[in-house]
Amino acid sequence: MTNRIAELRKARKISQVELADGVDVTRQTIISLESGRYNASLLLAHKIARYFGLTIEEVFLFEEETT
Amino acid sequence: MNKGRVNPLFDDLLNTGLLVAIGLNSSFVPDWLSACTIPLWLIILAALIFVRWKRKSLPREEQQDLKRAETDERNLMIREKAAWMWIRVEYWLMLGMFWAVGVIFHRSDIAYTIYWISIIHWFGLVAARWWLSRKY
C-alpha cells in the first residue's frame, strides 16, 4: 500500500507536526507513513483522509498483488 | 512537539533498571554486590524524581504530546511486536538453560525450576490468547 500523505501535505503547506497534531499521532508515525515503512490502521487512514477533506481511496492507494 | 521528551522507551528503561536493582538487593546476593547497586538505586531514584517533576512542569500541550506518544498506534504496534519477538527468543533461551543446567551442570533442581517457569509462562500466554480471542 502506498499513500499520498507527503504530496498532499506539501501541497497544502502543512508541517508533519501539524498533521500529527491534527490526527492525534506522533510526528514519528507521520514520518513512517510517508516513507512507507508503516501502514495506517483503518481508523488512522480515515482520520488522515478526513483531515485532507478527501476519501481514504484518494489518499491511500491499494495495489492488488498479481500472481 | 519536542521529540526528546516524547519517548515511551525511557519509561520501559527505568522499569528495567528498577527490576535489576531489586534483584541485586535480594538477601541471597553477596553483600559486595548489593553495595555496588547503591549508586544504581540512587541514579534510578533521581531519574524517577526528575522525570516526575519534569512532566508535571511541562506546558499542557507537551503533556498532551506525552499522552499521545503512549497511545500512538505505531508505538503500540512496536511494543506488541517487541514483546512477541522476545517471547520467541525467550522460549529458546529457557530451553537452552534447561538443557545446560541439567545436562552440563547436573543441577536437576534448578533445571526443573526453569522447566516449570517455562511451562507456566507458555500456559499463561495460551490462556491470555484464548481469552483475547473470545473478546475480539
N, CA and C atoms of all chains as a GROMACS GRO file, in nm:
protein
  609
    1MET      N    1   0.085  -0.119   0.000
    1MET     CA    2   0.000   0.000   0.000
    1MET      C    3   0.089   0.125   0.000
    2THR      N    4   0.058   0.216  -0.090
    2THR     CA    5   0.131   0.344  -0.091
    2THR      C    6   0.033   0.455  -0.052
    3ASN      N    7   0.087   0.571  -0.028
    3ASN     CA    8  -0.004   0.681   0.009
    3ASN      C    9   0.049   0.814  -0.045
    4ARG      N   10  -0.041   0.911  -0.045
    4ARG     CA   11  -0.008   1.044  -0.098
    4ARG      C   12   0.004   1.148   0.013
    5ILE      N   13   0.032   1.102   0.134
    5ILE     CA   14   0.033   1.194   0.251
    5ILE      C   15   0.134   1.307   0.232
    6ALA      N   16   0.258   1.271   0.196
    6ALA     CA   17   0.362   1.373   0.181
    6ALA      C   18   0.324   1.474   0.073
    7GLU      N   19   0.275   1.420  -0.038
    7GLU     CA   20   0.236   1.506  -0.152
    7GLU      C   21   0.123   1.602  -0.112
    8LEU      N   22   0.021   1.549  -0.046
    8LEU     CA   23  -0.094   1.632  -0.005
    8LEU      C   24  -0.053   1.734   0.101
    9ARG      N   25   0.032   1.689   0.191
    9ARG     CA   26   0.077   1.776   0.300
    9ARG      C   27   0.158   1.894   0.245
   10LYS      N   28   0.249   1.863   0.152
   10LYS     CA   29   0.333   1.969   0.095
   10LYS      C   30   0.250   2.065   0.010
   11ALA      N   31   0.154   2.010  -0.064
   11ALA     CA   32   0.068   2.095  -0.147
   11ALA      C   33  -0.012   2.193  -0.062
   12ARG      N   34  -0.047   2.151   0.058
   12ARG     CA   35  -0.125   2.238   0.148
   12ARG      C   36  -0.037   2.316   0.246
   13LYS      N   37   0.095   2.300   0.230
   13LYS     CA   38   0.193   2.368   0.317
   13LYS      C   39   0.169   2.340   0.465
   14ILE      N   40   0.148   2.212   0.494
   14ILE     CA   41   0.125   2.168   0.632
   14ILE      C   42   0.251   2.095   0.679
   15SER      N   43   0.295   2.123   0.800
   15SER     CA   44   0.414   2.052   0.852
   15SER      C   45   0.374   1.916   0.906
   16GLN      N   46   0.474   1.830   0.924
   16GLN     CA   47   0.449   1.696   0.980
   16GLN      C   48   0.392   1.708   1.121
   17VAL      N   49   0.442   1.806   1.197
   17VAL     CA   50   0.393   1.826   1.334
   17VAL      C   51   0.246   1.866   1.333
   18GLU      N   52   0.210   1.955   1.242
   18GLU     CA   53   0.069   1.999   1.233
   18GLU      C   54  -0.023   1.883   1.197
   19LEU      N   55   0.022   1.802   1.102
   19LEU     CA   56  -0.059   1.686   1.062
   19LEU      C   57  -0.071   1.587   1.179
   20ALA      N   58   0.043   1.564   1.246
   20ALA     CA   59   0.043   1.472   1.362
   20ALA      C   60  -0.054   1.521   1.469
   21ASP      N   61  -0.051   1.651   1.497
   21ASP     CA   62  -0.144   1.708   1.595
   21ASP      C   63  -0.288   1.692   1.550
   22GLY      N   64  -0.309   1.713   1.420
   22GLY     CA   65  -0.446   1.708   1.366
   22GLY      C   66  -0.508   1.570   1.371
   23VAL      N   67  -0.426   1.466   1.358
   23VAL     CA   68  -0.481   1.330   1.358
   23VAL      C   69  -0.445   1.252   1.486
   24ASP      N   70  -0.386   1.322   1.582
   24ASP     CA   71  -0.357   1.266   1.715
   24ASP      C   72  -0.260   1.147   1.714
   25VAL      N   73  -0.150   1.165   1.640
   25VAL     CA   74  -0.042   1.065   1.645
   25VAL      C   75   0.090   1.141   1.665
   26THR      N   76   0.200   1.068   1.676
   26THR     CA   77   0.329   1.135   1.691
   26THR      C   78   0.385   1.170   1.553
   27ARG      N   79   0.479   1.262   1.553
   27ARG     CA   80   0.543   1.301   1.426
   27ARG      C   81   0.615   1.182   1.364
   28GLN      N   82   0.670   1.098   1.451
   28GLN     CA   83   0.742   0.981   1.402
   28GLN      C   84   0.651   0.888   1.321
   29THR      N   85   0.525   0.882   1.361
   29THR     CA   86   0.429   0.799   1.287
   29THR      C   87   0.404   0.858   1.148
   30ILE      N   88   0.395   0.990   1.141
   30ILE     CA   89   0.375   1.055   1.010
   30ILE      C   90   0.497   1.029   0.921
   31ILE      N   91   0.617   1.038   0.980
   31ILE     CA   92   0.740   1.013   0.903
   31ILE      C   93   0.739   0.869   0.849
   32SER      N   94   0.701   0.774   0.933
   32SER     CA   95   0.698   0.633   0.892
   32SER      C   96   0.592   0.608   0.785
   33LEU      N   97   0.478   0.675   0.798
   33LEU     CA   98   0.371   0.660   0.698
   33LEU      C   99   0.418   0.716   0.563
   34GLU      N  100   0.479   0.832   0.566
   34GLU     CA  101   0.523   0.896   0.442
   34GLU      C  102   0.632   0.816   0.371
   35SER      N  103   0.717   0.753   0.450
   35SER     CA  104   0.826   0.675   0.388
   35SER      C  105   0.780   0.534   0.351
   36GLY      N  106   0.657   0.499   0.388
   36GLY     CA  107   0.603   0.369   0.351
   36GLY      C  108   0.648   0.255   0.441
   37ARG      N  109   0.712   0.289   0.554
   37ARG     CA  110   0.759   0.184   0.645
   37ARG      C  111   0.647   0.131   0.733
   38TYR      N  112   0.540   0.210   0.745
   38TYR     CA  113   0.429   0.172   0.832
   38TYR      C  114   0.296   0.195   0.762
   39ASN      N  115   0.204   0.100   0.773
   39ASN     CA  116   0.071   0.115   0.716
   39ASN      C  117  -0.027   0.156   0.824
   40ALA      N  118  -0.105   0.258   0.794
   40ALA     CA  119  -0.200   0.309   0.895
   40ALA      C  120  -0.314   0.210   0.917
   41SER      N  121  -0.369   0.214   1.039
   41SER     CA  122  -0.490   0.137   1.067
   41SER      C  123  -0.606   0.203   0.992
   42LEU      N  124  -0.718   0.134   0.984
   42LEU     CA  125  -0.835   0.190   0.916
   42LEU      C  126  -0.879   0.320   0.983
   43LEU      N  127  -0.873   0.322   1.115
   43LEU     CA  128  -0.914   0.440   1.191
   43LEU      C  129  -0.823   0.560   1.159
   44LEU      N  130  -0.691   0.534   1.158
   44LEU     CA  131  -0.597   0.644   1.129
   44LEU      C  132  -0.608   0.688   0.984
   45ALA      N  133  -0.627   0.591   0.892
   45ALA     CA  134  -0.644   0.624   0.750
   45ALA      C  135  -0.766   0.714   0.733
   46HIS      N  136  -0.872   0.682   0.806
   46HIS     CA  137  -0.995   0.762   0.800
   46HIS      C  138  -0.969   0.903   0.853
   47LYS      N  139  -0.896   0.913   0.963
   47LYS     CA  140  -0.866   1.043   1.023
   47LYS      C  141  -0.783   1.129   0.928
   48ILE      N  142  -0.683   1.066   0.865
   48ILE     CA  143  -0.595   1.140   0.773
   48ILE      C  144  -0.674   1.188   0.650
   49ALA      N  145  -0.754   1.096   0.596
   49ALA     CA  146  -0.834   1.133   0.479
   49ALA      C  147  -0.928   1.248   0.513
   50ARG      N  148  -0.989   1.242   0.629
   50ARG     CA  149  -1.083   1.347   0.672
   50ARG      C  150  -1.008   1.479   0.694
   51TYR      N  151  -0.885   1.468   0.745
   51TYR     CA  152  -0.804   1.588   0.768
   51TYR      C  153  -0.781   1.663   0.637
   52PHE      N  154  -0.758   1.586   0.529
   52PHE     CA  155  -0.734   1.648   0.398
   52PHE      C  156  -0.863   1.676   0.323
   53GLY      N  157  -0.974   1.632   0.379
   53GLY     CA  158  -1.104   1.652   0.312
   53GLY      C  159  -1.120   1.563   0.190
   54LEU      N  160  -1.058   1.444   0.197
   54LEU     CA  161  -1.065   1.350   0.085
   54LEU      C  162  -1.117   1.214   0.133
   55THR      N  163  -1.134   1.123   0.041
   55THR     CA  164  -1.174   0.987   0.081
   55THR      C  165  -1.047   0.905   0.106
   56ILE      N  166  -1.063   0.793   0.174
   56ILE     CA  167  -0.946   0.707   0.202
   56ILE      C  168  -0.879   0.664   0.070
   57GLU      N  169  -0.962   0.631  -0.029
   57GLU     CA  170  -0.908   0.584  -0.158
   57GLU      C  171  -0.825   0.693  -0.228
   58GLU      N  172  -0.856   0.817  -0.201
   58GLU     CA  173  -0.782   0.926  -0.265
   58GLU      C  174  -0.646   0.950  -0.198
   59VAL      N  175  -0.634   0.905  -0.074
   59VAL     CA  176  -0.507   0.925  -0.001
   59VAL      C  177  -0.422   0.798  -0.001
   60PHE      N  178  -0.488   0.686   0.022
   60PHE     CA  179  -0.416   0.558   0.029
   60PHE      C  180  -0.444   0.476  -0.097
   61LEU      N  181  -0.338   0.430  -0.158
   61LEU     CA  182  -0.352   0.357  -0.284
   61LEU      C  183  -0.326   0.208  -0.260
   62PHE      N  184  -0.430   0.130  -0.274
   62PHE     CA  185  -0.419  -0.014  -0.254
   62PHE      C  186  -0.380  -0.080  -0.385
   63GLU      N  187  -0.268  -0.150  -0.382
   63GLU     CA  188  -0.223  -0.218  -0.503
   63GLU      C  189  -0.243  -0.366  -0.484
   64GLU      N  190  -0.332  -0.423  -0.568
   64GLU     CA  191  -0.356  -0.567  -0.557
   64GLU      C  192  -0.237  -0.642  -0.611
   65GLU      N  193  -0.199  -0.746  -0.538
   65GLU     CA  194  -0.084  -0.827  -0.581
   65GLU      C  195  -0.123  -0.913  -0.698
   66THR      N  196  -0.040  -0.914  -0.801
   66THR     CA  197  -0.068  -1.001  -0.917
   66THR      C  198   0.021  -1.124  -0.907
   67THR      N  199  -0.043  -1.242  -0.918
   67THR     CA  200   0.036  -1.366  -0.906
   67THR      C  201   0.050  -1.435  -1.040
   68MET      N  202   0.618   2.002   1.920
   68MET     CA  203   0.644   1.875   1.988
   68MET      C  204   0.793   1.852   2.002
   69ASN      N  205   0.838   1.828   2.122
   69ASN     CA  206   0.980   1.801   2.142
   69ASN      C  207   1.002   1.651   2.142
   70LYS      N  208   1.072   1.604   2.040
   70LYS     CA  209   1.088   1.461   2.021
   70LYS      C  210   1.158   1.393   2.140
   71GLY      N  211   1.256   1.466   2.198
   71GLY     CA  212   1.334   1.408   2.307
   71GLY      C  213   1.252   1.374   2.430
   72ARG      N  214   1.148   1.454   2.454
   72ARG     CA  215   1.068   1.434   2.574
   72ARG      C  216   0.962   1.326   2.553
   73VAL      N  217   0.926   1.304   2.426
   73VAL     CA  218   0.820   1.208   2.398
   73VAL      C  219   0.882   1.075   2.359
   74ASN      N  220   0.924   1.002   2.459
   74ASN     CA  221   0.989   0.876   2.430
   74ASN      C  222   0.942   0.768   2.527
   75PRO      N  223   0.846   0.683   2.482
   75PRO     CA  224   0.794   0.579   2.570
   75PRO      C  225   0.901   0.478   2.612
   76LEU      N  226   1.010   0.471   2.536
   76LEU     CA  227   1.118   0.377   2.569
   76LEU      C  228   1.182   0.411   2.703
   77PHE      N  229   1.186   0.540   2.737
   77PHE     CA  230   1.253   0.583   2.860
   77PHE      C  231   1.187   0.522   2.984
   78ASP      N  232   1.053   0.518   2.985
   78ASP     CA  233   0.980   0.459   3.098
   78ASP      C  234   1.014   0.310   3.111
   79ASP      N  235   1.018   0.241   2.996
   79ASP     CA  236   1.050   0.098   2.997
   79ASP      C  237   1.191   0.076   3.050
   80LEU      N  238   1.282   0.167   3.013
   80LEU     CA  239   1.421   0.158   3.057
   80LEU      C  240   1.431   0.176   3.209
   81LEU      N  241   1.356   0.272   3.261
   81LEU     CA  242   1.356   0.296   3.407
   81LEU      C  243   1.300   0.175   3.480
   82ASN      N  244   1.192   0.117   3.427
   82ASN     CA  245   1.134  -0.003   3.489
   82ASN      C  246   1.233  -0.119   3.490
   83THR      N  247   1.309  -0.133   3.381
   83THR     CA  248   1.410  -0.239   3.373
   83THR      C  249   1.518  -0.217   3.477
   84GLY      N  250   1.563  -0.092   3.490
   84GLY     CA  251   1.665  -0.058   3.589
   84GLY      C  252   1.619  -0.087   3.730
   85LEU      N  253   1.493  -0.056   3.757
   85LEU     CA  254   1.435  -0.081   3.889
   85LEU      C  255   1.433  -0.231   3.920
   86LEU      N  256   1.395  -0.308   3.818
   86LEU     CA  257   1.388  -0.455   3.833
   86LEU      C  258   1.527  -0.513   3.862
   87VAL      N  259   1.628  -0.463   3.792
   87VAL     CA  260   1.767  -0.509   3.812
   87VAL      C  261   1.812  -0.474   3.954
   88ALA      N  262   1.782  -0.351   3.996
   88ALA     CA  263   1.825  -0.305   4.129
   88ALA      C  264   1.758  -0.388   4.239
   89ILE      N  265   1.630  -0.419   4.223
   89ILE     CA  266   1.558  -0.500   4.323
   89ILE      C  267   1.622  -0.640   4.330
   90GLY      N  268   1.647  -0.697   4.212
   90GLY     CA  269   1.706  -0.832   4.204
   90GLY      C  270   1.842  -0.839   4.270
   91LEU      N  271   1.922  -0.736   4.252
   91LEU     CA  272   2.058  -0.737   4.306
   91LEU      C  273   2.062  -0.701   4.454
   92ASN      N  274   1.949  -0.663   4.511
   92ASN     CA  275   1.945  -0.632   4.654
   92ASN      C  276   1.880  -0.742   4.736
   93SER      N  277   1.856  -0.857   4.674
   93SER     CA  278   1.793  -0.968   4.747
   93SER      C  279   1.889  -1.024   4.852
   94SER      N  280   1.830  -1.095   4.949
   94SER     CA  281   1.910  -1.143   5.063
   94SER      C  282   2.019  -1.243   5.024
   95PHE      N  283   1.995  -1.321   4.916
   95PHE     CA  284   2.094  -1.422   4.879
   95PHE      C  285   2.208  -1.368   4.793
   96VAL      N  286   2.200  -1.242   4.758
   96VAL     CA  287   2.307  -1.180   4.677
   96VAL      C  288   2.419  -1.137   4.772
   97PRO      N  289   2.547  -1.166   4.736
   97PRO     CA  290   2.658  -1.127   4.825
   97PRO      C  291   2.657  -0.977   4.857
   98ASP      N  292   2.703  -0.945   4.981
   98ASP     CA  293   2.700  -0.806   5.027
   98ASP      C  294   2.773  -0.709   4.934
   99TRP      N  295   2.890  -0.757   4.884
   99TRP     CA  296   2.969  -0.667   4.798
   99TRP      C  297   2.893  -0.630   4.672
  100LEU      N  298   2.811  -0.725   4.623
  100LEU     CA  299   2.734  -0.699   4.502
  100LEU      C  300   2.618  -0.604   4.532
  101SER      N  301   2.555  -0.627   4.648
  101SER     CA  302   2.446  -0.538   4.690
  101SER      C  303   2.497  -0.395   4.707
  102ALA      N  304   2.619  -0.383   4.764
  102ALA     CA  305   2.676  -0.250   4.787
  102ALA      C  306   2.699  -0.177   4.654
  103CYS      N  307   2.734  -0.256   4.552
  103CYS     CA  308   2.758  -0.196   4.420
  103CYS      C  309   2.631  -0.138   4.360
  104THR      N  310   2.516  -0.187   4.407
  104THR     CA  311   2.390  -0.142   4.345
  104THR      C  312   2.340  -0.010   4.405
  105ILE      N  313   2.404   0.035   4.517
  105ILE     CA  314   2.357   0.160   4.580
  105ILE      C  315   2.362   0.279   4.482
  106PRO      N  316   2.475   0.296   4.409
  106PRO     CA  317   2.474   0.406   4.310
  106PRO      C  318   2.363   0.390   4.206
  107LEU      N  319   2.338   0.262   4.168
  107LEU     CA  320   2.233   0.235   4.069
  107LEU      C  321   2.096   0.279   4.122
  108TRP      N  322   2.070   0.242   4.249
  108TRP     CA  323   1.945   0.282   4.315
  108TRP      C  324   1.932   0.434   4.314
  109LEU      N  325   2.041   0.502   4.352
  109LEU     CA  326   2.038   0.649   4.361
  109LEU      C  327   2.011   0.713   4.225
  110ILE      N  328   2.077   0.656   4.121
  110ILE     CA  329   2.058   0.710   3.985
  110ILE      C  330   1.912   0.692   3.942
  111ILE      N  331   1.858   0.571   3.966
  111ILE     CA  332   1.720   0.544   3.925
  111ILE      C  333   1.622   0.632   4.001
  112LEU      N  334   1.646   0.645   4.131
  112LEU     CA  335   1.559   0.728   4.214
  112LEU      C  336   1.562   0.874   4.166
  113ALA      N  337   1.684   0.922   4.139
  113ALA     CA  338   1.698   1.060   4.091
  113ALA      C  339   1.628   1.076   3.956
  114ALA      N  340   1.642   0.975   3.868
  114ALA     CA  341   1.579   0.980   3.735
  114ALA      C  342   1.426   0.981   3.748
  115LEU      N  343   1.375   0.898   3.840
  115LEU     CA  344   1.229   0.891   3.860
  115LEU      C  345   1.174   1.026   3.910
  116ILE      N  346   1.244   1.083   4.009
  116ILE     CA  347   1.200   1.212   4.065
  116ILE      C  348   1.209   1.321   3.957
  117PHE      N  349   1.320   1.318   3.882
  117PHE     CA  350   1.339   1.418   3.777
  117PHE      C  351   1.230   1.408   3.670
  118VAL      N  352   1.204   1.285   3.625
  118VAL     CA  353   1.103   1.264   3.520
  118VAL      C  354   0.966   1.309   3.568
  119ARG      N  355   0.932   1.274   3.693
  119ARG     CA  356   0.803   1.313   3.750
  119ARG      C  357   0.790   1.466   3.758
  120TRP      N  358   0.898   1.529   3.807
  120TRP     CA  359   0.897   1.675   3.818
  120TRP      C  360   0.890   1.740   3.680
  121LYS      N  361   0.971   1.688   3.588
  121LYS     CA  362   0.978   1.744   3.454
  121LYS      C  363   0.843   1.737   3.384
  122ARG      N  364   0.777   1.621   3.397
  122ARG     CA  365   0.650   1.603   3.329
  122ARG      C  366   0.541   1.692   3.387
  123LYS      N  367   0.546   1.713   3.519
  123LYS     CA  368   0.445   1.798   3.582
  123LYS      C  369   0.464   1.944   3.544
  124SER      N  370   0.592   1.980   3.518
  124SER     CA  371   0.621   2.120   3.487
  124SER      C  372   0.607   2.151   3.337
  125LEU      N  373   0.578   2.049   3.257
  125LEU     CA  374   0.564   2.072   3.113
  125LEU      C  375   0.437   2.151   3.083
  126PRO      N  376   0.439   2.232   2.978
  126PRO     CA  377   0.315   2.300   2.939
  126PRO      C  378   0.207   2.196   2.902
  127ARG      N  379   0.083   2.238   2.910
  127ARG     CA  380  -0.031   2.150   2.884
  127ARG      C  381  -0.018   2.078   2.748
  128GLU      N  382   0.027   2.155   2.647
  128GLU     CA  383   0.039   2.100   2.512
  128GLU      C  384   0.139   1.984   2.507
  129GLU      N  385   0.252   2.002   2.578
  129GLU     CA  386   0.354   1.896   2.578
  129GLU      C  387   0.311   1.775   2.661
  130GLN      N  388   0.229   1.801   2.762
  130GLN     CA  389   0.175   1.688   2.839
  130GLN      C  390   0.082   1.606   2.750
  131GLN      N  391   0.009   1.674   2.663
  131GLN     CA  392  -0.079   1.604   2.569
  131GLN      C  393   0.004   1.523   2.469
  132ASP      N  394   0.120   1.580   2.429
  132ASP     CA  395   0.210   1.507   2.338
  132ASP      C  396   0.258   1.377   2.402
  133LEU      N  397   0.288   1.385   2.532
  133LEU     CA  398   0.334   1.266   2.605
  133LEU      C  399   0.225   1.159   2.608
  134LYS      N  400   0.103   1.204   2.636
  134LYS     CA  401  -0.010   1.112   2.642
  134LYS      C  402  -0.032   1.050   2.504
  135ARG      N  403  -0.015   1.133   2.402
  135ARG     CA  404  -0.034   1.085   2.265
  135ARG      C  405   0.070   0.978   2.229
  136ALA      N  406   0.194   1.002   2.274
  136ALA     CA  407   0.301   0.906   2.244
  136ALA      C  408   0.271   0.769   2.305
  137GLU      N  409   0.203   0.770   2.420
  137GLU     CA  410   0.171   0.643   2.487
  137GLU      C  411   0.060   0.567   2.415
  138THR      N  412  -0.029   0.641   2.348
  138THR     CA  413  -0.143   0.575   2.282
  138THR      C  414  -0.125   0.569   2.131
  139ASP      N  415  -0.017   0.624   2.080
  139ASP     CA  416   0.009   0.625   1.936
  139ASP      C  417   0.010   0.482   1.882
  140GLU      N  418  -0.065   0.459   1.772
  140GLU     CA  419  -0.081   0.321   1.723
  140GLU      C  420   0.049   0.258   1.676
  141ARG      N  421   0.141   0.340   1.622
  141ARG     CA  422   0.270   0.284   1.579
  141ARG      C  423   0.352   0.240   1.699
  142ASN      N  424   0.352   0.323   1.805
  142ASN     CA  425   0.425   0.286   1.927
  142ASN      C  426   0.368   0.158   1.988
  143LEU      N  427   0.234   0.147   1.987
  143LEU     CA  428   0.172   0.027   2.042
  143LEU      C  429   0.206  -0.096   1.958
  144MET      N  430   0.209  -0.078   1.826
  144MET     CA  431   0.244  -0.188   1.736
  144MET      C  432   0.388  -0.234   1.761
  145ILE      N  433   0.478  -0.136   1.779
  145ILE     CA  434   0.619  -0.169   1.806
  145ILE      C  435   0.631  -0.245   1.937
  146ARG      N  436   0.556  -0.201   2.039
  146ARG     CA  437   0.561  -0.268   2.169
  146ARG      C  438   0.511  -0.412   2.159
  147GLU      N  439   0.401  -0.432   2.085
  147GLU     CA  440   0.347  -0.567   2.068
  147GLU      C  441   0.444  -0.657   1.991
  148LYS      N  442   0.502  -0.602   1.884
  148LYS     CA  443   0.597  -0.681   1.805
  148LYS      C  444   0.720  -0.717   1.888
  149ALA      N  445   0.768  -0.617   1.967
  149ALA     CA  446   0.887  -0.641   2.051
  149ALA      C  447   0.858  -0.751   2.153
  150ALA      N  448   0.738  -0.745   2.214
  150ALA     CA  449   0.701  -0.845   2.314
  150ALA      C  450   0.694  -0.984   2.252
  151TRP      N  451   0.630  -0.993   2.136
  151TRP     CA  452   0.615  -1.124   2.069
  151TRP      C  453   0.749  -1.178   2.021
  152MET      N  454   0.834  -1.089   1.969
  152MET     CA  455   0.966  -1.130   1.922
  152MET      C  456   1.048  -1.184   2.041
  153TRP      N  457   1.042  -1.112   2.154
  153TRP     CA  458   1.121  -1.152   2.269
  153TRP      C  459   1.069  -1.282   2.330
  154ILE      N  460   0.936  -1.304   2.326
  154ILE     CA  461   0.879  -1.427   2.380
  154ILE      C  462   0.936  -1.548   2.305
  155ARG      N  463   0.949  -1.534   2.172
  155ARG     CA  464   1.003  -1.645   2.092
  155ARG      C  465   1.151  -1.668   2.121
  156VAL      N  466   1.226  -1.560   2.142
  156VAL     CA  467   1.369  -1.573   2.178
  156VAL      C  468   1.381  -1.639   2.315
  157GLU      N  469   1.295  -1.591   2.406
  157GLU     CA  470   1.297  -1.640   2.544
  157GLU      C  471   1.269  -1.791   2.551
  158TYR      N  472   1.179  -1.838   2.463
  158TYR     CA  473   1.145  -1.981   2.459
  158TYR      C  474   1.272  -2.065   2.436
  159TRP      N  475   1.351  -2.025   2.337
  159TRP     CA  476   1.474  -2.100   2.306
  159TRP      C  477   1.580  -2.080   2.414
  160LEU      N  478   1.585  -1.959   2.472
  160LEU     CA  479   1.682  -1.935   2.581
  160LEU      C  480   1.651  -2.025   2.700
  161MET      N  481   1.523  -2.034   2.735
  161MET     CA  482   1.483  -2.116   2.850
  161MET      C  483   1.514  -2.264   2.823
  162LEU      N  484   1.487  -2.308   2.698
  162LEU     CA  485   1.518  -2.448   2.662
  162LEU      C  486   1.668  -2.473   2.673
  163GLY      N  487   1.746  -2.376   2.624
  163GLY     CA  488   1.892  -2.386   2.630
  163GLY      C  489   1.942  -2.391   2.774
  164MET      N  490   1.881  -2.306   2.859
  164MET     CA  491   1.920  -2.303   3.000
  164MET      C  492   1.883  -2.433   3.069
  165PHE      N  493   1.763  -2.486   3.038
  165PHE     CA  494   1.717  -2.611   3.095
  165PHE      C  495   1.817  -2.724   3.063
  166TRP      N  496   1.856  -2.728   2.937
  166TRP     CA  497   1.949  -2.830   2.892
  166TRP      C  498   2.087  -2.810   2.957
  167ALA      N  499   2.138  -2.686   2.954
  167ALA     CA  500   2.272  -2.658   3.007
  167ALA      C  501   2.279  -2.687   3.157
  168VAL      N  502   2.180  -2.639   3.231
  168VAL     CA  503   2.181  -2.657   3.378
  168VAL      C  504   2.167  -2.805   3.414
  169GLY      N  505   2.075  -2.874   3.342
  169GLY     CA  506   2.051  -3.015   3.373
  169GLY      C  507   2.160  -3.107   3.326
  170VAL      N  508   2.202  -3.093   3.201
  170VAL     CA  509   2.297  -3.188   3.141
  170VAL      C  510   2.442  -3.153   3.174
  171ILE      N  511   2.477  -3.025   3.163
  171ILE     CA  512   2.618  -2.988   3.183
  171ILE      C  513   2.651  -2.974   3.332
  172PHE      N  514   2.564  -2.902   3.406
  172PHE     CA  515   2.595  -2.876   3.547
  172PHE      C  516   2.529  -2.975   3.644
  173HIS      N  517   2.448  -3.064   3.591
  173HIS     CA  518   2.380  -3.168   3.672
  173HIS      C  519   2.303  -3.108   3.791
  174ARG      N  520   2.238  -2.996   3.770
  174ARG     CA  521   2.156  -2.935   3.875
  174ARG      C  522   2.009  -2.953   3.835
  175SER      N  523   1.958  -3.073   3.858
  175SER     CA  524   1.821  -3.101   3.814
  175SER      C  525   1.718  -3.014   3.887
  176ASP      N  526   1.750  -2.975   4.015
  176ASP     CA  527   1.655  -2.890   4.088
  176ASP      C  528   1.634  -2.756   4.016
  177ILE      N  529   1.745  -2.696   3.974
  177ILE     CA  530   1.736  -2.567   3.903
  177ILE      C  531   1.675  -2.589   3.764
  178ALA      N  532   1.718  -2.698   3.700
  178ALA     CA  533   1.667  -2.728   3.565
  178ALA      C  534   1.515  -2.740   3.567
  179TYR      N  535   1.461  -2.811   3.667
  179TYR     CA  536   1.315  -2.826   3.672
  179TYR      C  537   1.244  -2.698   3.715
  180THR      N  538   1.313  -2.612   3.788
  180THR     CA  539   1.255  -2.479   3.818
  180THR      C  540   1.239  -2.402   3.689
  181ILE      N  541   1.344  -2.405   3.606
  181ILE     CA  542   1.339  -2.338   3.474
  181ILE      C  543   1.228  -2.400   3.391
  182TYR      N  544   1.218  -2.532   3.395
  182TYR     CA  545   1.117  -2.604   3.318
  182TYR      C  546   0.976  -2.559   3.357
  183TRP      N  547   0.948  -2.555   3.488
  183TRP     CA  548   0.814  -2.517   3.532
  183TRP      C  549   0.783  -2.370   3.506
  184ILE      N  550   0.884  -2.286   3.517
  184ILE     CA  551   0.863  -2.144   3.483
  184ILE      C  552   0.824  -2.133   3.335
  185SER      N  553   0.895  -2.210   3.249
  185SER     CA  554   0.864  -2.206   3.105
  185SER      C  555   0.723  -2.254   3.078
  186ILE      N  556   0.686  -2.365   3.144
  186ILE     CA  557   0.552  -2.423   3.122
  186ILE      C  558   0.444  -2.323   3.164
  187ILE      N  559   0.462  -2.264   3.285
  187ILE     CA  560   0.363  -2.167   3.335
  187ILE      C  561   0.356  -2.046   3.242
  188HIS      N  562   0.472  -2.004   3.196
  188HIS     CA  563   0.482  -1.891   3.104
  188HIS      C  564   0.400  -1.917   2.978
  189TRP      N  565   0.420  -2.036   2.918
  189TRP     CA  566   0.351  -2.067   2.792
  189TRP      C  567   0.202  -2.094   2.813
  190PHE      N  568   0.166  -2.157   2.924
  190PHE     CA  569   0.023  -2.176   2.952
  190PHE      C  570  -0.044  -2.041   2.974
  191GLY      N  571   0.028  -1.951   3.041
  191GLY     CA  572  -0.022  -1.815   3.062
  191GLY      C  573  -0.046  -1.744   2.929
  192LEU      N  574   0.048  -1.762   2.838
  192LEU     CA  575   0.038  -1.699   2.706
  192LEU      C  576  -0.082  -1.756   2.629
  193VAL      N  577  -0.095  -1.888   2.631
  193VAL     CA  578  -0.208  -1.953   2.561
  193VAL      C  579  -0.340  -1.908   2.622
  194ALA      N  580  -0.345  -1.902   2.756
  194ALA     CA  581  -0.468  -1.860   2.824
  194ALA      C  582  -0.504  -1.716   2.788
  195ALA      N  583  -0.402  -1.630   2.784
  195ALA     CA  584  -0.427  -1.489   2.750
  195ALA      C  585  -0.477  -1.477   2.606
  196ARG      N  586  -0.418  -1.558   2.515
  196ARG     CA  587  -0.461  -1.555   2.375
  196ARG      C  588  -0.604  -1.607   2.361
  197TRP      N  589  -0.635  -1.713   2.436
  197TRP     CA  590  -0.770  -1.770   2.431
  197TRP      C  591  -0.872  -1.667   2.480
  198TRP      N  592  -0.838  -1.600   2.591
  198TRP     CA  593  -0.929  -1.501   2.648
  198TRP      C  594  -0.948  -1.384   2.550
  199LEU      N  595  -0.838  -1.338   2.488
  199LEU     CA  596  -0.847  -1.225   2.395
  199LEU      C  597  -0.922  -1.264   2.268
  200SER      N  598  -0.905  -1.392   2.222
  200SER     CA  599  -0.976  -1.435   2.101
  200SER      C  600  -1.127  -1.443   2.125
  201ARG      N  601  -1.165  -1.467   2.251
  201ARG     CA  602  -1.308  -1.466   2.285
  201ARG      C  603  -1.360  -1.322   2.285
  202LYS      N  604  -1.273  -1.233   2.336
  202LYS     CA  605  -1.313  -1.093   2.347
  202LYS      C  606  -1.326  -1.027   2.209
  203TYR      N  607  -1.234  -1.062   2.118
  203TYR     CA  608  -1.237  -1.000   1.985
  203TYR      C  609  -1.286  -1.098   1.879
   0.00000   0.00000   0.00000
